[in-house]
Amino acid sequence: MINFANPHLLYLLLIIPVIALLYVWARVSRKLKLKKFGRLDVIERLMPDASRYMPGIKIIIELTAAAFIILAIARPYVEKTDFSGGDEETASGIEVMICFDVSNSMLASSNDDPSGISRLQRSKFILEKLVDKMHNDKVGLIVFAGDAYTQLPITSDYISAKMFINNLNTDMVPTQGTAIGSAIDMAINSFTPDSEFQKAIVLITDGENFEDNAVEEAKRAADAGIQVDVIGVGSGKPMPIPVNGARNEYMRTNTGEEVRTALNEQMAAEIAKAGNGIYIPGSASSAVGELTDQLDKLSKTEYRRTSVPSPASELFPIAIIVALCLLLIDLLLPYSKISWLRNINFFSKN
């Protein structure tokens, strides 16, 4: 079954028929203008190199290429639902629940430059690298702002996990705020019930908690044998929060004051300490390596699984290749008549 990672982008395909209609209108308009100068059959003899068919062929090729480009950026993939016939194998790993902060403060810069890469993008980069280093572990994803929601139940499907991570944004949770405690509580209840797996919660946030007591929830997780590691993203220097991705427009209070947000490293470190985990600055180049080393300290649990090919395979490279081939053909085709076809009349009467 073919699915799309970014299905909303398929609406861009509506541009194709609009361009086609504009092309038809332009050709009809051209013909009407030529008629003002005389009979079309006479005028066409005065333009021996002008092709009647090549412009139409080229626009069809160009529109088809555009359609394949749109399909490519919509990220098509095939999700396999029949996993029968695979070989049984033994694997060993842990379970990791990722709690990801999607509050508006994550739109602020991750460094001291107000126009630098956002905390959100930096966090997504870190998580994608983390998933790349996983092999037999299971992973799940929870997003939170004022409330917490499960995005991906615990799974070993890393392709789906990376797709969900790639689509993370601050519009996913309607209630703004930073309910870190609620996210940790949900993560505690999201692991495989009655399993012997060693468990860890990876919390990635800017540490600004306004809703609940996250430290108490982290301690509760530790008491249940669940390690809580925290990655803090952002700068200790207060940064403005961009509005709708604009670089020069920032959020303001009702009184017109600019809203600024800073990484609360103290809070993040306290959560990690209460959860028997470690705090890692997200700005560190070694952040992924440090987190991986920490998770590797947990003992692995053996389990049986069916060895199968990847449960999902990307199709966008195929769409890109087809689009590039069509654009190359379009580049080689002229608008005028092809020289070796000039003397051939495909529509002559007997």
C-alpha positions as CSV (number, residue, x, y, z in Angstrom):
1,M,0.0,0.0,0.0
2,I,1.4,3.4,-1.0
3,N,1.3,6.1,1.7
4,F,2.7,9.7,1.8
5,A,4.7,11.2,4.6
6,N,3.6,14.7,3.6
7,P,0.1,14.1,2.1
8,H,-0.9,17.8,2.4
9,L,1.7,18.6,-0.2
10,L,-0.3,16.7,-2.8
11,Y,-2.6,19.7,-3.1
12,L,0.2,21.3,-5.1
13,L,-0.9,18.9,-8.0
14,L,-3.8,21.3,-8.5
15,I,-1.3,23.7,-10.0
16,I,-0.8,21.3,-13.0
17,P,-4.3,21.7,-14.6
18,V,-4.2,25.4,-14.0
19,I,-0.9,25.8,-15.9
20,A,-2.3,23.5,-18.6
21,L,-5.3,25.8,-19.0
22,L,-3.1,28.9,-19.1
23,Y,-1.0,27.2,-21.9
24,V,-4.2,26.4,-24.0
25,W,-5.3,30.0,-23.5
26,A,-1.9,31.3,-24.6
27,R,-2.0,29.2,-27.8
28,V,-5.5,30.2,-28.7
29,S,-4.6,33.9,-28.1
30,R,-1.5,33.5,-30.3
31,K,-3.6,32.0,-33.1
32,L,-6.1,34.9,-32.9
33,K,-3.3,37.4,-33.1
34,L,-1.8,35.7,-36.1
35,K,-5.2,35.8,-37.9
36,K,-5.1,39.6,-37.8
37,F,-2.2,39.5,-40.2
38,G,-3.8,37.2,-42.8
39,R,-4.6,33.6,-43.5
40,L,-2.9,31.1,-41.2
41,D,-1.9,28.8,-44.0
42,V,0.0,31.6,-45.7
43,I,1.6,32.9,-42.5
44,E,2.8,29.4,-41.5
45,R,4.7,29.2,-44.8
46,L,6.5,32.4,-43.8
47,M,7.6,30.6,-40.6
48,P,9.1,27.4,-41.9
49,D,11.0,26.6,-38.7
50,A,8.0,27.0,-36.4
51,S,6.7,23.7,-35.2
52,R,3.0,23.1,-34.7
53,Y,3.5,20.2,-32.3
54,M,6.7,20.7,-30.3
55,P,5.4,23.4,-27.9
56,G,2.6,21.1,-26.9
57,I,4.9,18.1,-26.5
58,K,7.3,20.2,-24.4
59,I,4.6,21.5,-22.1
60,I,3.3,18.0,-21.5
61,I,6.8,16.8,-20.6
62,E,7.3,19.8,-18.3
63,L,4.0,19.4,-16.5
64,T,4.6,15.6,-16.0
65,A,8.0,16.4,-14.6
66,A,6.5,18.9,-12.2
67,A,3.9,16.4,-11.1
68,F,6.7,13.8,-10.3
69,I,8.6,16.5,-8.3
70,I,5.5,17.2,-6.2
71,L,5.0,13.5,-5.6
72,A,8.7,13.3,-4.5
73,I,8.4,16.0,-1.9
74,A,5.2,14.4,-0.6
75,R,7.5,11.4,0.3
76,P,5.7,8.3,-1.1
77,Y,6.5,5.0,0.6
78,V,5.2,1.5,0.5
79,E,4.1,0.1,3.8
80,K,4.1,-3.7,4.0
81,T,1.3,-5.2,6.0
82,D,2.1,-8.9,5.3
83,F,5.1,-10.0,7.2
84,S,4.5,-13.7,7.0
85,G,7.2,-16.0,5.8
86,G,10.0,-14.4,7.6
87,D,12.7,-16.2,9.6
88,E,12.6,-16.2,13.4
89,E,15.7,-14.6,14.9
90,T,16.9,-13.6,18.3
91,A,17.6,-9.9,19.0
92,S,18.4,-8.0,22.2
93,G,17.7,-4.4,23.0
94,I,15.9,-1.9,25.3
95,E,12.8,0.2,25.1
96,V,13.1,4.0,24.7
97,M,10.3,6.5,24.8
98,I,11.1,9.9,23.4
99,C,9.3,12.9,24.9
100,F,9.6,15.8,22.5
101,D,8.8,19.4,23.4
102,V,6.7,21.2,20.7
103,S,5.8,24.3,22.6
104,N,6.2,27.7,20.8
105,S,9.5,28.4,22.7
106,M,11.1,25.6,20.5
107,L,10.9,28.0,17.6
108,A,13.5,30.3,19.2
109,S,17.1,30.1,18.2
110,S,19.2,27.2,19.6
111,N,22.2,29.5,20.0
112,D,23.0,33.1,20.8
113,D,22.1,34.2,17.3
114,P,18.4,35.2,17.0
115,S,18.4,34.1,13.4
116,G,20.2,30.8,14.1
117,I,18.8,27.3,13.6
118,S,15.7,26.8,15.8
119,R,15.6,24.6,18.8
120,L,13.0,22.5,17.0
121,Q,15.2,21.8,14.0
122,R,18.2,21.1,16.2
123,S,16.2,18.6,18.3
124,K,14.9,16.8,15.2
125,F,18.5,16.5,13.9
126,I,19.6,15.0,17.2
127,L,16.7,12.5,17.3
128,E,17.2,11.4,13.7
129,K,20.9,10.7,14.5
130,L,19.9,8.8,17.6
131,V,17.4,6.6,15.7
132,D,20.1,5.9,13.1
133,K,22.3,4.4,15.8
134,M,19.5,2.1,17.0
135,H,19.5,-1.5,15.7
136,N,17.5,-3.9,17.9
137,D,16.0,-1.4,20.4
138,K,12.3,-0.4,20.4
139,V,11.3,3.3,20.3
140,G,8.2,5.4,20.8
141,L,7.4,9.1,20.5
142,I,5.3,11.4,22.7
143,V,4.9,15.1,21.9
144,F,3.9,17.7,24.5
145,A,3.3,21.4,25.1
146,G,0.4,22.3,27.4
147,D,-0.8,18.6,27.0
148,A,0.9,15.4,26.0
149,Y,0.0,13.1,23.2
150,T,1.3,9.8,21.9
151,Q,2.5,10.1,18.3
152,L,4.1,6.7,17.9
153,P,3.5,3.6,20.2
154,I,6.6,1.6,21.1
155,T,7.9,-0.1,17.9
156,S,11.0,-1.3,16.2
157,D,9.9,0.3,12.9
158,Y,12.7,2.9,12.6
159,I,11.5,4.2,9.2
160,S,8.1,5.2,10.7
161,A,9.9,6.7,13.7
162,K,12.0,8.9,11.4
163,M,9.0,10.0,9.4
164,F,7.2,11.1,12.5
165,I,10.3,12.9,13.7
166,N,10.6,14.7,10.4
167,N,7.0,15.9,10.6
168,L,7.3,17.3,14.2
169,N,6.1,20.9,14.5
170,T,4.7,23.3,17.1
171,D,1.1,23.1,15.6
172,M,0.7,19.5,16.8
173,V,-0.6,20.3,20.2
174,P,-3.4,22.9,20.4
175,T,-2.8,23.9,24.0
176,Q,0.4,25.9,24.6
177,G,2.5,25.5,27.7
178,T,5.2,23.0,28.7
179,A,3.8,20.1,30.6
180,I,6.9,18.0,31.1
181,G,5.5,16.1,34.0
182,S,2.5,15.0,32.0
183,A,4.8,13.8,29.2
184,I,6.9,11.7,31.6
185,D,3.8,10.2,33.2
186,M,2.4,9.2,29.7
187,A,5.8,7.7,28.8
188,I,5.9,5.6,32.0
189,N,2.5,4.1,30.9
190,S,3.5,3.6,27.3
191,F,6.1,0.9,27.6
192,T,5.3,-2.7,26.8
193,P,3.2,-4.0,29.8
194,D,4.9,-6.7,32.0
195,S,8.0,-6.8,29.8
196,E,11.5,-7.5,31.1
197,F,13.0,-4.8,28.8
198,Q,15.2,-2.2,30.4
199,K,13.5,1.1,29.8
200,A,14.6,4.7,29.3
201,I,12.8,8.0,28.7
202,V,14.7,10.6,26.5
203,L,13.3,14.0,27.2
204,I,14.2,16.8,24.7
205,T,13.2,20.2,25.8
206,D,14.3,23.8,26.5
207,G,13.5,23.1,30.2
208,E,10.8,25.8,30.7
209,N,8.2,23.9,32.7
210,F,5.0,25.8,33.6
211,E,2.4,23.2,34.1
212,D,3.4,20.5,36.7
213,N,6.1,19.1,38.8
214,A,8.4,17.3,36.3
215,V,11.0,16.5,38.9
216,E,8.5,14.4,41.0
217,E,7.4,12.5,37.8
218,A,11.1,11.8,36.9
219,K,11.6,10.4,40.4
220,R,8.5,8.2,40.0
221,A,10.0,6.9,36.8
222,A,13.3,6.1,38.5
223,D,11.4,4.3,41.3
224,A,9.8,2.1,38.6
225,G,13.2,1.3,37.2
226,I,13.0,3.7,34.2
227,Q,16.0,5.9,33.4
228,V,15.2,9.5,32.4
229,D,17.8,11.3,30.3
230,V,17.4,14.9,29.3
231,I,18.7,16.8,26.3
232,G,18.4,20.6,26.8
233,V,18.2,22.7,23.6
234,G,18.6,26.4,23.4
235,S,20.8,29.1,24.8
236,G,21.1,30.5,28.3
237,K,20.7,33.9,26.7
238,P,17.0,34.9,26.3
239,M,16.0,34.7,22.7
240,P,12.9,36.1,20.9
241,I,10.3,33.6,19.4
242,P,9.7,34.0,15.7
243,V,6.1,34.3,14.4
244,N,5.2,31.8,11.6
245,G,8.9,31.3,10.8
246,A,9.5,35.0,10.1
247,R,13.0,36.2,10.8
248,N,12.1,39.8,11.8
249,E,8.7,39.3,13.4
250,Y,8.6,38.0,17.0
251,M,5.9,37.1,19.5
252,R,4.8,39.9,21.8
253,T,2.7,40.1,25.0
254,N,-0.7,41.9,25.1
255,T,1.3,45.0,26.3
256,G,3.5,44.9,23.2
257,E,6.6,43.5,25.0
258,E,8.7,41.0,23.1
259,V,8.5,37.5,24.5
260,R,11.9,36.0,25.2
261,T,12.8,32.5,26.2
262,A,16.0,30.9,27.5
263,L,17.2,27.3,28.2
264,N,16.5,26.4,31.8
265,E,19.5,24.1,32.3
266,Q,19.0,23.9,36.1
267,M,15.5,22.5,35.7
268,A,16.6,20.1,32.9
269,A,19.6,18.9,35.1
270,E,17.3,18.4,38.1
271,I,14.9,16.3,36.1
272,A,17.7,14.1,34.8
273,K,19.2,13.7,38.3
274,A,15.8,12.7,39.8
275,G,15.4,10.2,37.0
276,N,18.8,8.5,37.5
277,G,19.8,9.7,34.1
278,I,22.2,12.4,32.6
279,Y,21.7,15.9,31.3
280,I,23.2,16.6,27.9
281,P,23.4,20.1,26.3
282,G,21.9,19.9,22.9
283,S,24.4,22.3,21.5
284,A,27.3,19.9,22.1
285,S,28.6,18.1,19.0
286,S,28.9,15.0,21.1
287,A,25.3,15.0,22.3
288,V,24.2,12.0,20.3
289,G,27.3,10.0,21.2
290,E,26.9,10.8,24.9
291,L,23.2,9.8,24.9
292,T,24.0,6.6,23.0
293,D,26.7,5.7,25.4
294,Q,24.3,6.3,28.3
295,L,21.6,4.0,26.8
296,D,24.2,1.3,26.1
297,K,24.8,1.0,29.8
298,L,21.4,-0.5,30.2
299,S,21.4,-4.3,29.9
300,K,19.8,-5.7,26.8
301,T,16.9,-8.1,26.9
302,E,16.7,-11.0,24.4
303,Y,13.5,-11.4,22.5
304,R,12.3,-13.4,19.4
305,R,11.2,-11.5,16.3
306,T,10.5,-12.2,12.7
307,S,13.3,-11.2,10.3
308,V,11.7,-9.4,7.5
309,P,12.7,-6.7,5.0
310,S,12.1,-3.1,6.0
311,P,8.4,-2.6,6.8
312,A,8.4,0.5,4.6
313,S,10.4,1.6,1.6
314,E,10.8,5.0,0.2
315,L,9.6,5.7,-3.3
316,F,10.6,9.4,-3.7
317,P,14.0,8.5,-5.3
318,I,12.1,6.9,-8.2
319,A,9.9,10.0,-8.6
320,I,13.0,12.2,-8.6
321,I,14.8,10.1,-11.3
322,V,11.7,10.1,-13.5
323,A,11.4,13.9,-13.1
324,L,15.1,14.5,-14.0
325,C,14.9,12.2,-17.0
326,L,11.8,14.2,-18.3
327,L,13.6,17.5,-17.7
328,L,16.6,16.3,-19.6
329,I,14.4,15.3,-22.5
330,D,12.7,18.7,-22.4
331,L,16.1,20.4,-22.4
332,L,17.2,18.5,-25.6
333,L,13.9,19.1,-27.5
334,P,13.7,22.4,-29.4
335,Y,10.6,24.6,-29.8
336,S,11.3,24.7,-33.6
337,K,10.9,21.8,-36.0
338,I,13.5,19.0,-35.7
339,S,15.7,19.2,-38.8
340,W,15.4,15.6,-39.9
341,L,11.6,15.7,-39.6
342,R,11.0,18.9,-41.5
343,N,10.4,17.2,-44.8
344,I,8.0,14.6,-43.4
345,N,4.3,15.4,-43.4
346,F,2.6,12.9,-41.0
347,F,-0.9,14.2,-41.9
348,S,-0.8,14.5,-45.7
349,K,-3.9,13.4,-47.7
350,N,-3.5,10.6,-50.3
